[in-house]
Every structure is written in C-alpha cells, then in structure tokens.
Amino acid sequence: MRKYAFYMFSCTLAFGQLISSAQTAEISQKRAIESLPPIIASGLQAYKDKGPDEAVRAWIKGSALDGNKDALTQANNMRQFQDFYGAYRSFEVISTRNISSKTQVIYMVLEYDKGPIFAKFIIYRPDKDWIMVNFKFNTKEDVILPTAVHTE
C-alpha cells in the first residue's frame, strides 16, 4: 500500500511539474511576442493559428508589398519548411538592430518539431505604425544571420 501511495504521489508531482513547465513556456512565449513590433507579432500569431498564407498577409498588410503575388510565394516556402520540419512551435529573437530611428532589422529563429528556420525581418516606421519592407527565411543560418552573430 505504501508503494502504491508513493507511486501515486510521484506521478502527481511529475504531472504537476510537466504542467508547470508548459505554463512557464507559454507565458515566456507570450511575453516574447508582446515585446515584438506588432507587424511581426501579428504575423507569427497568424502563422500559429491559421497557417502560412495568413502570416504573410499579416506581415505585408499596409506595406509596398501588400497585394504583391511574389510576396505571397513566401507562404509556399513556409509550407515546404513545415513539410520538412513538421509543425511550427515557437520563435526566439536572436538579435535586433536599429538601422535608423525608423528602420529596424530583427533576426529570429522559428522553431519547428524537427528543426529551426532562420528569419530576417526589415521593418520601417514612417509614422506611428511599423510596416514590413522585406522578410526572408532559410534553413541555413549563414544566409540569414550577419557575420557578427556567427562569431559570437
């Protein structure tokens, strides 16, 4: 009976720690997304909730790329990443660089079930809201990340 009680206590404790760990990760991801410029955050949330097409639409909304068919081909690349690496899970900001008071470059890693995708977003703030200028994804970090990040 004691062994059974100990076993049940251990299982309950392990399950509680598992839930706590998942909740901590969720809170951490929520804080990370809140720290991003809204144009990038909205696309990442759309990607997680609705898929690549909606992510790209969210990213290019209001920019010079809005309505551009070539920009929407990025959704095809993202589908290929999912075919290769599995489902998109989360992201992590690698580096943020202010080019000027109105231009910013954000380097990220998008985490999937079976591997990472590296991303570069160039955003611009002509007024109060950020708009997307360019974005690029690749499985090879040296194609996306600046040399300074590689040597750290």
JOLIN-V302300 format. One record per residue. N is the residue number from 0. RES is the residue in one letter. D_LAST is the distance of its C-alpha to the last C-alpha in Angstrom with 2 decimals. Layout:
{{N/RES/D_LAST} {N/RES/D_LAST}}
This chain:
{{0/M/55.65} {1/R/53.14} {2/K/50.83} {3/Y/51.10} {4/A/50.45} {5/F/47.42} {6/Y/46.13} {7/M/46.66} {8/F/44.98} {9/S/41.93} {10/C/41.76} {11/T/42.11} {12/L/39.39} {13/A/36.96} {14/F/37.88} {15/G/37.37} {16/Q/33.89} {17/L/33.07} {18/I/34.39} {19/S/32.61} {20/S/29.25} {21/A/30.00} {22/Q/31.09} {23/T/27.98} {24/A/25.80} {25/E/28.17} {26/I/28.06} {27/S/24.27} {28/Q/24.29} {29/K/27.10} {30/R/25.28} {31/A/22.21} {32/I/24.62} {33/E/26.52} {34/S/23.52} {35/L/23.11} {36/P/25.31} {37/P/28.56} {38/I/28.44} {39/I/25.36} {40/A/26.56} {41/S/29.99} {42/G/28.80} {43/L/26.73} {44/Q/29.78} {45/A/32.08} {46/Y/30.02} {47/K/30.29} {48/D/33.98} {49/K/35.43} {50/G/33.20} {51/P/31.49} {52/D/34.40} {53/E/34.55} {54/A/30.80} {55/V/30.94} {56/R/34.13} {57/A/32.58} {58/W/29.54} {59/I/31.81} {60/K/34.60} {61/G/35.76} {62/S/33.51} {63/A/34.58} {64/L/33.54} {65/D/36.02} {66/G/38.60} {67/N/36.82} {68/K/37.43} {69/D/34.42} {70/A/32.09} {71/L/33.82} {72/T/32.95} {73/Q/29.43} {74/A/31.30} {75/N/32.33} {76/N/28.75} {77/M/27.99} {78/R/31.12} {79/Q/29.98} {80/F/26.68} {81/Q/28.94} {82/D/31.24} {83/F/28.48} {84/Y/26.31} {85/G/29.00} {86/A/29.22} {87/Y/26.64} {88/R/25.77} {89/S/23.25} {90/F/20.08} {91/E/16.90} {92/V/15.36} {93/I/11.68} {94/S/11.81} {95/T/14.89} {96/R/15.54} {97/N/18.97} {98/I/20.23} {99/S/23.55} {100/S/25.73} {101/K/26.83} {102/T/23.97} {103/Q/20.83} {104/V/18.22} {105/I/17.04} {106/Y/14.60} {107/M/15.64} {108/V/16.12} {109/L/19.82} {110/E/20.78} {111/Y/23.93} {112/D/26.04} {113/K/24.66} {114/G/21.21} {115/P/18.77} {116/I/19.23} {117/F/16.64} {118/A/18.15} {119/K/18.05} {120/F/20.77} {121/I/22.04} {122/I/24.57} {123/Y/27.08} {124/R/29.39} {125/P/32.60} {126/D/34.48} {127/K/33.80} {128/D/32.36} {129/W/29.20} {130/I/29.84} {131/M/27.78} {132/V/27.31} {133/N/25.33} {134/F/23.45} {135/K/22.02} {136/F/21.22} {137/N/20.11} {138/T/19.53} {139/K/16.93} {140/E/13.49} {141/D/13.15} {142/V/16.37} {143/I/15.27} {144/L/11.65} {145/P/10.88} {146/T/9.14} {147/A/6.70} {148/V/5.54} {149/H/5.69} {150/T/3.81} {151/E/0.00}}
